[in-house]
């Protein structure tokens, strides 16, 4: 989750013969909704069509989702938050509506336990327009912007802001809610680094729970609420530390080296789950709490494609779940454990569109 732009690392692809070959292969795959190797997927259904659609997350009753969407053809120049009830059958159309303000840039939405409100991060208080994007060509590297104007808000399903949950200097975003509905976990730069914090659902009782230098983000609670999982960078060399701090001072982070971590819900007993290299991110728990599902590009020397993987909490038993030749990420199981939702470049007609897909989960 989060502050993620669905074509991660695409701009870093070198146009050599191998890249052209993989591009051709991906275009041949781009009309595919599912692949024979995807044995855990049944009845895959595409929910969105066109634009960039990502970070789709279930409501507590598994009947609706929120997601972020950009589509310049519709006048959506940067991400806004949408809500929709899931189709009851594959023949039903998925309809959705705007629930953010339509101003600024938004990210990282999550429905509250009663299903009547949504929390999300937004820059709309700083400006109605989209904040500027980094000049990757000038920087000569892929970076994510960490906008200090992001704060976390609660809105109703008609888009009315009910409450501003964070209001301190710096970036506040990437919020999800505990299964019990009593805690929010989020990422903030309020201490000068990108760390994880928890707070009550009303924004009170803020506590910092990670303390090591690096990007801690995209955190989720386990189904029983006792553990958390998140992605983290851990710069160690002098050069890496300098690069991380220099970029962060510019409101930027390079997300090309991240691993998956777990800990107790208060941040204690930290354990590194993956040690795969490259970008391992968008982690979440399986319904039984015994495994992690996440996105990774570790198999690919040039940093693309991204696929979805399963792994045990101790890092063993790595299993590849998705097989598109482009981008598969943001996996989330429905709270009832019956379905998996994810974002993918599949079936996009050879474009760069990223859409939301839902599948019945088969063990």
C-alpha positions as CSV (number, residue, x, y, z in Angstrom):
1,X,0.0,0.0,0.0
2,X,1.0,2.5,-0.4
3,X,1.8,5.7,-2.1
4,X,2.3,3.3,-4.8
5,X,2.1,3.9,-8.5
6,X,1.0,0.8,-10.3
7,X,3.7,0.8,-13.1
8,X,6.4,0.5,-10.5
9,X,9.9,0.7,-12.1
10,X,8.6,0.7,-15.6
11,X,10.5,3.9,-16.4
12,X,13.7,2.2,-15.3
13,X,13.5,-0.5,-18.0
14,X,16.4,-0.5,-20.3
15,X,15.4,-0.9,-23.9
16,X,17.8,-3.6,-24.9
17,X,17.0,-6.8,-26.8
18,X,15.8,-8.7,-23.8
19,X,13.5,-5.8,-22.8
20,X,12.0,-5.7,-26.2
21,X,11.5,-9.5,-26.1
22,X,9.7,-9.3,-22.8
23,X,7.6,-6.4,-24.0
24,X,6.5,-8.4,-27.0
25,X,5.7,-11.4,-24.7
26,X,3.7,-9.2,-22.4
27,X,1.7,-7.7,-25.2
28,X,0.8,-11.3,-26.2
29,X,-0.3,-11.9,-22.7
30,X,-2.2,-8.6,-22.3
31,X,-5.6,-10.1,-23.3
32,X,-5.3,-12.8,-20.7
33,X,-7.4,-12.8,-17.4
34,X,-6.0,-15.9,-15.9
35,X,-3.1,-18.3,-16.5
36,X,-3.0,-22.1,-16.2
37,X,-0.3,-21.9,-13.5
38,X,-2.6,-19.8,-11.2
39,X,-4.0,-22.8,-9.4
40,X,-5.2,-20.8,-6.5
41,X,-7.5,-18.5,-8.6
42,X,-11.0,-19.5,-9.6
43,X,-13.7,-17.5,-11.4
44,X,-11.4,-14.5,-11.9
45,X,-13.5,-11.3,-12.7
46,X,-12.2,-8.0,-13.9
47,X,-13.9,-5.1,-11.9
48,X,-12.4,-2.0,-13.5
49,X,-11.6,-1.1,-17.1
50,X,-9.1,1.6,-18.1
51,X,-6.8,4.0,-16.2
52,X,-4.7,3.0,-13.2
53,X,-6.7,1.3,-10.5
54,X,-4.9,0.1,-7.4
55,X,-5.0,-0.6,-3.7
56,X,-8.5,-2.2,-3.7
57,X,-9.4,-3.3,-0.2
58,X,-12.4,-5.1,1.2
59,X,-14.9,-3.9,3.7
60,X,-15.2,-5.7,7.0
61,X,-18.2,-7.7,5.7
62,X,-16.5,-8.6,2.5
63,X,-19.3,-7.1,0.4
64,X,-17.7,-3.8,-0.8
65,X,-14.3,-2.3,-1.7
66,X,-12.5,1.0,-1.8
67,X,-9.8,1.7,-4.3
68,X,-7.8,4.6,-5.8
69,X,-8.1,5.5,-9.5
70,X,-6.3,7.8,-12.0
71,X,-7.6,8.2,-15.5
72,X,-6.8,11.4,-17.4
73,X,-9.4,10.5,-20.0
74,X,-12.0,11.0,-17.3
75,X,-10.4,14.1,-15.9
76,X,-8.8,12.2,-13.0
77,X,-5.3,13.6,-13.3
78,X,-4.1,11.9,-10.1
79,X,-5.5,9.3,-7.7
80,X,-8.9,9.8,-6.1
81,X,-10.8,7.3,-3.9
82,X,-13.8,5.3,-5.1
83,X,-16.2,3.0,-3.3
84,X,-18.4,0.2,-4.8
85,X,-20.4,-2.8,-3.7
86,X,-19.1,-6.0,-5.2
87,X,-21.1,-7.8,-7.9
88,X,-23.1,-10.8,-6.7
89,X,-22.4,-12.7,-9.9
90,X,-20.0,-12.5,-12.8
91,X,-22.8,-11.1,-15.0
92,X,-23.4,-8.1,-12.7
93,X,-21.6,-4.9,-13.5
94,X,-19.3,-3.4,-10.8
95,X,-20.4,0.2,-10.2
96,X,-18.5,2.7,-8.1
97,X,-18.6,6.3,-6.9
98,X,-16.2,9.0,-5.8
99,X,-15.9,9.3,-2.0
100,X,-12.8,11.6,-1.8
101,X,-13.0,15.3,-2.4
102,X,-11.8,15.2,-6.0
103,X,-9.1,17.7,-5.0
104,X,-5.4,17.1,-4.5
105,X,-4.0,13.6,-4.6
106,X,-5.3,10.8,-2.4
107,X,-4.1,7.4,-1.5
108,X,-4.4,4.4,0.9
109,X,-8.2,4.1,1.6
110,X,-9.8,1.7,4.1
111,X,-13.4,1.2,5.2
112,X,-14.3,1.5,8.8
113,X,-15.8,-1.5,10.7
114,X,-19.4,-0.2,10.3
115,X,-19.0,0.1,6.6
116,X,-20.3,3.6,6.6
117,X,-17.1,5.6,6.5
118,X,-13.7,5.5,4.8
119,X,-10.3,6.7,5.9
120,X,-7.8,7.9,3.4
121,X,-4.8,10.2,3.0
122,X,-5.1,13.4,0.9
123,X,-3.2,16.5,0.0
124,X,-6.4,18.5,-0.7
125,X,-5.9,20.9,2.2
126,X,-2.6,22.1,0.7
127,X,-4.0,22.6,-2.8
128,X,-6.9,21.6,-5.0
129,X,-4.5,20.6,-7.8
130,X,-2.3,17.5,-8.1
131,X,1.0,17.9,-6.3
132,X,4.0,17.9,-8.7
133,X,5.6,14.5,-9.6
134,X,9.3,13.9,-9.3
135,X,11.5,14.4,-12.4
136,X,12.8,10.9,-12.7
137,X,14.9,11.7,-15.7
138,X,16.8,14.4,-13.8
139,X,17.1,12.2,-10.8
140,X,18.2,9.3,-12.9
141,X,16.4,6.8,-10.7
142,X,12.9,5.6,-9.8
143,X,11.4,7.4,-6.8
144,X,8.2,7.8,-4.9
145,X,7.1,11.2,-3.7
146,X,6.5,11.4,0.1
147,X,4.3,14.5,0.1
148,X,4.4,16.3,3.4
149,X,0.9,17.6,2.6
150,X,-0.6,14.1,3.0
151,X,-2.9,13.9,6.1
152,X,-5.4,11.2,7.0
153,X,-9.1,11.9,6.9
154,X,-12.4,10.2,7.6
155,X,-15.3,10.7,5.2
156,X,-18.7,9.3,4.8
157,X,-19.7,7.4,1.7
158,X,-21.1,10.6,0.1
159,X,-17.6,12.1,0.3
160,X,-18.3,14.4,3.2
161,X,-15.2,14.9,5.4
162,X,-16.2,13.8,9.0
163,X,-12.8,14.3,10.7
164,X,-9.2,15.0,10.1
165,X,-7.3,12.3,11.9
166,X,-3.7,13.6,11.6
167,X,-2.6,17.2,11.7
168,X,1.1,17.5,12.3
169,X,4.0,18.5,10.1
170,X,5.1,15.9,7.6
171,X,3.7,12.9,5.7
172,X,0.9,10.9,7.2
173,X,-0.6,8.1,5.0
174,X,-0.7,4.3,4.4
175,X,-3.4,3.7,7.0
176,X,-5.2,0.4,7.7
177,X,-7.5,-0.6,10.5
178,X,-7.2,-3.6,12.9
179,X,-9.6,-6.5,12.6
180,X,-11.1,-5.5,16.0
181,X,-11.7,-2.0,14.6
182,X,-10.0,-0.2,17.5
183,X,-6.6,0.7,16.0
184,X,-5.2,2.4,12.9
185,X,-1.6,1.7,11.8
186,X,0.0,4.2,9.5
187,X,3.3,5.6,8.2
188,X,4.6,9.1,9.2
189,X,7.6,11.3,8.9
190,X,6.8,13.3,12.0
191,X,10.1,12.2,13.6
192,X,12.2,12.9,10.5
193,X,12.2,9.2,9.3
194,X,9.5,7.0,7.7
195,X,8.2,5.0,10.6
196,X,5.1,3.1,11.6
197,X,2.6,4.5,14.2
198,X,-0.6,3.4,15.7
199,X,-3.5,5.5,16.9
200,X,-7.1,5.0,18.0
201,X,-9.9,5.2,15.4
202,X,-10.6,8.8,16.4
203,X,-6.9,9.8,15.9
204,X,-6.0,9.9,19.6
205,X,-3.2,8.0,21.5
206,X,-0.6,8.1,18.7
207,X,2.4,5.7,19.4
208,X,5.5,5.2,17.3
209,X,6.2,1.4,16.9
210,X,9.2,1.2,14.6
211,X,12.5,3.0,15.2
212,X,15.1,1.8,12.8
213,X,16.4,4.0,9.9
214,X,14.6,3.3,6.6
215,X,11.2,3.3,5.0
216,X,8.6,1.4,7.1
217,X,5.3,1.4,5.3
218,X,2.3,-0.5,4.0
219,X,1.5,-2.1,7.3
220,X,-1.4,-4.5,8.1
221,X,-2.7,-6.3,11.2
222,X,-3.0,-10.1,11.3
223,X,-6.5,-11.5,11.3
224,X,-6.4,-11.9,15.1
225,X,-4.9,-8.4,15.5
226,X,-1.8,-9.7,17.4
227,X,0.8,-9.2,14.7
228,X,1.7,-6.7,12.0
229,X,3.3,-7.1,8.6
230,X,4.9,-4.4,6.5
231,X,7.6,-3.5,3.9
232,X,10.8,-1.9,5.0
233,X,14.1,-0.6,3.5
234,X,17.1,-0.9,5.7
235,X,20.0,1.2,4.3
236,X,23.2,-0.1,5.9
237,X,26.3,1.2,4.0
238,X,27.4,4.8,4.4
239,X,26.5,5.5,0.7
240,X,23.0,3.9,1.1
241,X,22.3,5.9,4.3
242,X,23.3,9.1,2.6
243,X,21.2,8.5,-0.4
244,X,18.2,7.6,1.7
245,X,18.5,10.7,3.9
246,X,19.2,13.0,0.9
247,X,16.1,11.8,-0.9
248,X,13.9,12.0,2.2
249,X,15.0,15.6,2.7
250,X,13.6,16.2,-0.8
251,X,10.3,14.4,0.0
252,X,11.4,11.3,-2.0
253,X,12.2,7.7,-1.4
254,X,13.7,5.0,-3.8
255,X,11.5,1.9,-3.3
256,X,13.8,-0.5,-5.2
257,X,15.2,-2.4,-2.2
258,X,12.6,-3.5,0.3
259,X,11.9,-6.7,2.3
260,X,8.9,-7.9,4.3
261,X,8.9,-7.9,8.1
262,X,6.6,-9.1,10.8
263,X,6.3,-8.1,14.5
264,X,3.9,-8.1,17.4
265,X,1.2,-5.4,17.1
266,X,3.1,-3.1,19.4
267,X,6.2,-3.3,17.2
268,X,8.2,-5.7,19.4
269,X,9.8,-9.0,18.3
270,X,10.6,-7.8,14.8
271,X,11.4,-10.6,12.4
272,X,12.6,-10.3,8.7
273,X,10.4,-12.6,6.6
274,X,12.0,-12.2,3.1
275,X,15.6,-11.8,2.1
276,X,15.1,-11.9,-1.7
277,X,16.6,-8.6,-2.8
278,X,15.0,-6.0,-5.0
279,X,11.4,-4.8,-4.1
280,X,9.3,-7.0,-1.9
281,X,6.2,-5.1,-0.8
282,X,2.4,-4.9,-0.5
283,X,2.4,-7.7,2.1
284,X,-0.7,-9.0,3.8
285,X,-1.7,-12.0,5.9
286,X,-3.6,-15.0,4.8
287,X,-6.9,-15.6,6.6
288,X,-5.3,-18.2,8.9
289,X,-2.6,-15.7,9.9
290,X,0.1,-18.3,9.1
291,X,1.4,-17.0,5.8
292,X,2.2,-13.7,4.1
293,X,1.0,-12.8,0.6
294,X,3.1,-10.1,-1.1
295,X,4.3,-8.6,-4.4
296,X,7.9,-8.9,-5.7
297,X,10.1,-8.5,-8.7
298,X,13.0,-10.5,-7.2
299,X,13.0,-13.1,-10.0
300,X,13.8,-10.5,-12.7
301,X,17.2,-9.0,-13.2
302,X,15.8,-5.8,-14.7
303,X,13.2,-5.2,-12.0
304,X,10.1,-6.1,-13.9
305,X,7.6,-7.9,-14.0
306,X,6.0,-8.0,-10.5
307,X,4.1,-11.1,-9.4
308,X,2.4,-12.2,-6.2
309,X,3.9,-14.8,-3.8
310,X,3.0,-16.7,-0.7
311,X,5.6,-17.3,2.1
312,X,5.5,-18.7,5.6
313,X,6.1,-16.2,8.5
314,X,9.6,-17.6,8.9
315,X,10.5,-17.0,5.3
316,X,10.2,-20.6,4.2
317,X,7.9,-22.2,1.6
318,X,8.0,-19.4,-1.0
319,X,5.3,-20.0,-3.7
320,X,4.6,-18.0,-6.8
321,X,0.9,-17.3,-7.0
322,X,0.4,-15.0,-10.1
323,X,2.0,-15.3,-13.5
324,X,1.2,-12.2,-15.6
325,X,4.2,-10.8,-17.5
326,X,3.5,-7.2,-16.4
327,X,2.3,-6.2,-12.9
328,X,0.4,-8.1,-10.2
329,X,0.3,-6.5,-6.8
330,X,-1.8,-5.3,-3.9
331,X,-3.2,-8.7,-2.9
332,X,-5.8,-8.8,-0.1
333,X,-8.0,-11.6,1.1
334,X,-11.6,-10.9,2.0
335,X,-12.2,-11.1,5.7
336,X,-14.3,-14.2,5.2
337,X,-11.3,-15.8,3.5
338,X,-13.2,-16.7,0.3
339,X,-11.8,-14.3,-2.2
340,X,-8.6,-12.5,-3.2
341,X,-8.5,-9.1,-4.8
342,X,-5.5,-7.6,-6.6
343,X,-4.4,-5.1,-9.2
344,X,-2.9,-6.2,-12.5
345,X,-1.8,-5.2,-16.0
346,X,-3.4,-8.3,-17.4
347,X,-6.1,-8.0,-20.1
348,X,-5.2,-4.3,-20.8
349,X,-4.8,-4.7,-24.6
350,X,-1.1,-3.9,-24.6
351,X,-1.6,-0.5,-22.8
352,X,-0.2,0.5,-19.4
353,X,-3.6,0.3,-17.8
354,X,-3.8,-1.3,-14.3
355,X,-7.1,-2.8,-13.3
356,X,-8.7,-4.4,-10.2
357,X,-9.4,-8.2,-10.4
358,X,-11.2,-10.5,-7.9
359,X,-11.0,-14.3,-7.7
360,X,-12.3,-17.1,-5.6
361,X,-9.4,-18.5,-3.6
362,X,-8.7,-22.2,-3.9
363,X,-6.2,-23.9,-1.5
